[in-house]
Amino acid sequence: MTGLRRVAGLLLVTAALAACSGDPDLELTVRTSVAGGDVAVEYTLANRSDTPMVVYDGGWTDPERPGWSRGPVEVSVREDGVIELSKRIIHPCQTPDTSDCGGVRLPTVRIRGSVLEPGADRSDGFRVPLQVEPDHPASAQGTPIPLSGRTVVFCVGFTEVTGDDPPAADGLYPPASPQTIVCGEPFTVP
């Protein structure tokens, strides 16, 4: 009986710590459909916390290559076969295949992010064709994938603004920036 009480006590302490952990609360609502020859994704982000958050909602740029940019939506093939459409930090050095980074130099690429204030919400949308070329993993690049019959999910990366992690003055964040990811419900493309 003592072991049972100890386990119950640990569960209560764990629940109390989880409730007080201050995890940021970014609510994501996603509506996905097929429109014309595209998968259309409309979404709303709502900051339900008391802290501003940086949402990685822009594309990639490289300060060392003026004029270069890559769109804000990345296409990834997950290990479970789900196609992830995302606005988040995905860098070759953060994936199992590190052949694209070599680990030699710090990447100069930066992702654009914007601040979402407490209590605020923001809506946006985008379309991707029914046949996509994945950005990740590197081994899938250049191979067109039809989305019909596949499961697709939309994810967004964000981080809580803190004194140690303030918003960037230029709105550009390096690939090693802290990130929490929130995803919508998976959608099977007809």
NUVOLO-106082 format. One record per residue (C-alpha): residue in one letter; x, y, z. Coordinates in pm, whole numbers, plus 50000, padded with zeros to 5 digits. Layout:
<rokols>
AXYZ...
</rokols>
This chain:
<rokols>
M500005000050000T502905023550070G504175019149712L500735027749577R500595059749788R504085069249672V503115064649306A499895084649358G501915112249527L504415113149242L501585115248990L500065144949176V503425162949193T504015156248824A500545169648736A501115200848948L504495207348785A503015202748439A500215227248520C502745253348640S505365247848373G504345278948179D504315260847848P503315285447579D499785281147455L499545287147082E496275274246942L496265263646577T493045258846382V493455244446031R490995240345746T492295219345458S490555212545127V491225205244763A490505235144539G491165233044168G494445214744125D495765224844469V495585215744834A494365247345010V495305253245373E493695280945575Y494745285045934T494375306946241L496955310546518A495755323146857N498125332147138R496285320747452S499225327547684D500315358647873T503575360747679P504355372947326M505465345647086V507595346046775V505905325946501Y508175313546220D505735323045948G507965337745678G510335322245431W514055316745441T516645342545340D520445344145345P522155376745441E525245365345247R523215360744924P521145392244863G517935384944675W517885347644763S514825334944942R512755303744969G509005303345022P507425301245363V505995266045316E508255235945330V507265200845224S508635171545422V508105134345393R507945120545746E509235086045831D505605074345873G504795085745516V502715116145619I503435147145409E504085176945635L503445211745503S505125235345746K506165270045842R508875261246090I512595256746124I513765226145938H517455226745859P519545198345717C521595197546037Q518405190846234T517455160146032P518995125146033D520595132145692T523335157745764S524955155145421D523725190045331C525485207745618G528745189645685G528765206046028V531705227645919R530315263045912L527435279946081P524645284445828T523905320445735V520315313345633R517635328645851I513885322845877R511505351945901G509375353546212S506805377346350V505575384646701L502085373746803E501045393247112P499135377447405G495435374047328A495965381446959D495185359146665R496225358546302S494805340745998D496545331745675G496475305745403F498395290645115R498085265144838V500365237544718P499885217844396L498555182244409Q502025171144303V504905184344514E508665181044531P509755176344893D512315198845057H513095172745326P514675148345369A517485155745125S517125120844977A513545129244861Q514435162044688G513775162944316T511275134344331P507705145844258I505095131144492P501355131144413L499305140944719S496115123044614G495395095344864R498145107645098T497785121145450V498875157445484V499385177645802F500205214445855C502635224946130V503935258346259G507035265546466F507115291846740T508975302547050E508045321947360V509605356547386T511755358947699G514535381247828D517045354847716D515245349747384P513965383947267P512515390046920A515135397346653A515245433846552D515315424146184G512725396146221L515265369846104Y516105339246314P518945313946271P518235276646229A519385269546586S516655292146736P514455275947000Q511275261346863T508085244446973I505945228946701V502165227546686C500335207946415G496765206946292E494695175846238P495905153145955F493925155145630T493665127545370V493715142445021P490925127244808
</rokols>
